[in-house]
Amino acid sequence: MIATNSNYNANTTPFYSNTTNRSRTTNNKSIKNLTWIDGKGWEGVVYSYTLTSNDEKNGWKYVGCTTKENIRIQCWNKENNERYGGQKITDARKKYGLSAFKYTVIERLHDPDIDKLQERLEEREGFYIKEYDSVAHGFNSSEKGTGNKGIKLSEEQKRKSVEARMEKDSYHHSQATKDKISKANQGKVQSVETRQKISEKLKGQKRTEEQRKAESDRLKGKEPKAATEGAKRWVKENGGGYWKGKKLPEETRAKIAAIQKARGVKVRAIYQDGTTEEFETQNDAAKKFGILAGSVSYSVDHGNYVKKANARFEAI
């Protein structure tokens, strides 16, 4: 049996009889800080924090669920914990203070399968959020409970979310966060499958003018020395480019042939003063201005001016 108290203060540590906090292995995953009840299985709770204040929001609730009740309560009780659940409950904690909320266990669930228990908890969490109307008159951010799981935001909602984050200066990672991400990713190499998925996803996508301008602004005054030095080291260590000694796929060979054919087409340079000059090939034009043939090709396709040439190019 389990001794429960469904109505106690947030600063009270729950007490259980005949229970054990264990680290077990289920579905090949190590699970820590969970409570196992013999004869019942893993334990989880659906809980609420109810605001006890003197204003119009008195009685408003935040409904949540967890399989780690003690840990969840500890997170709540940390004064310096800037984020707890969604933005609404986070703002409410800061405004009213932790002591203004009353903790209640709404329902305890058990299941020997931790994954099934989590599904049941989230289902009951959603039920009680609707029951208490804690989205419109409470501190839950969505009827789905746990984060925005299962909710597809409209383009308007996404836009407002981005604008709100930018206003709060939280749109970009702090330098400390960037350093952590960089350190965590050091030495990691994406699998061939992952690279293929990224490639397939990006095919056919074109960057907007705003994206191109943002990238241009970021790179102004910067030299791509890191990439250049990395390429030099690779060539030195491996004795040539990546494709040296390898057979190119037919699709790649066809693309290269198409590019080479395009660069053999006559092009016309149109200068900003309105004068023009013709070239037998894109390569000839590139040599004239000391630029890459790809820059000429891109200008032909997109009609943009090439700064170094002070001109744009078109196919004849």
C-alpha positions, 0 to 999 in steps of 0.5 A, a space after each residue: 500500500 502507499 500512503 498519500 496526501 493529496 493536499 500538501 504544501 509545495 515545500 513538503 517532501 512526499 512520504 511513501 510507505 513500502 516504496 523504494 527509489 531505484 535505478 532500474 533498466 527498462 527497454 534497454 534504458 537506465 532509469 533513475 530517480 523513479 519510484 517503483 511500487 511492488 505489485 503495481 509498477 512505476 509511479 507517476 502523478 498528475 499534479 496542480 499548483 493553485 494560486 492563492 492570491 487576493 486578485 482576480 486570478 485567485 484559484 487559477 491552476 497549473 496542471 502538470 504530470 511527472 514520473 519524478 515527483 520529488 525532482 519536479 518539486 525540487 525544481 519548483 522550489 528553486 528560487 533561481 529556476 527561471 524556467 518552469 513549464 511554459 511561459 505563463 507559469 514561469 511569469 506567474 512564479 516570478 510575479 506572485 512568488 512560490 509561497 503563493 501556490 498550493 501543491 496538490 496531487 490530483 491523481 497517481 498512476 502506476 504501470 510496469 511499462 514506463 513508456 505506457 505510464 508516460 502516455 497515460 500521464 499525459 492523457 490524464 494531464 490533458 483531461 484535467 487541463 480541460 476540466 479546470 479550464 487552465 489554459 483560458 483561466 489558468 497557467 497552462 500554455 496549451 491543452 496538450 500539457 507537456 510543452 507544445 506536444 502534438 500542437 501544430 502552430 499556424 504561420 501567424 503563431 510562429 511569427 508572433 512567437 519569434 517576435 516575442 522572443 526577439 523583444 525579450 532578447 532571447 532569440 539568440 543563444 548567449 555566448 555561454 550557451 554557444 560555447 556549451 553547444 560547441 564543446 558538446 559537438 566537438 569531434 562529432 561527425 554526421 553519418 552519411 544517412 544524416 547528411 543525405 537527409 539534410 541534403 534532400 530537405 534543402 533541395 530546391 529551397 532558395 534563400 530569401 533576400 532577407 536571409 542573403 542580406 543577413 548572411 552578408 552582414 555577418 560575413 562582412 570584414 571576415 576571412 574564411 581562414 578556418 575553412 581554408 586552413 582546414 582544406 589545406 590540412 586535409 589535402 596535405 594529409 590525404 594527398 589530394 581532394 576528396 574525390 581524388 581516385 574515386 568514381 563520381 556518381 552519374 548524377 554528379 557527372 551530369 551536373 558538372 557537365 551542365 555547369 561546364 557547358 553553361 560556362 562555355 556560353 557567350 555572356 554579356 557584362 552590363 555595367 552600371 553606367 549602361 555600357 556593355 561588353 561581350 565575352 565568348 565564355 563565362 570563364 573569359 569574363 571571370 578572368 577579365 575581372 579576377 572573379 570566379 566563374 561561379 560568380 558569373 554563372 550566379 549573376 546570369 541566373 539571378 540577375 544580381 550585380 557582381 561587386 568586383 566586376 561592377 556589372 551584372 551578366 546575362 547569357 547571349 
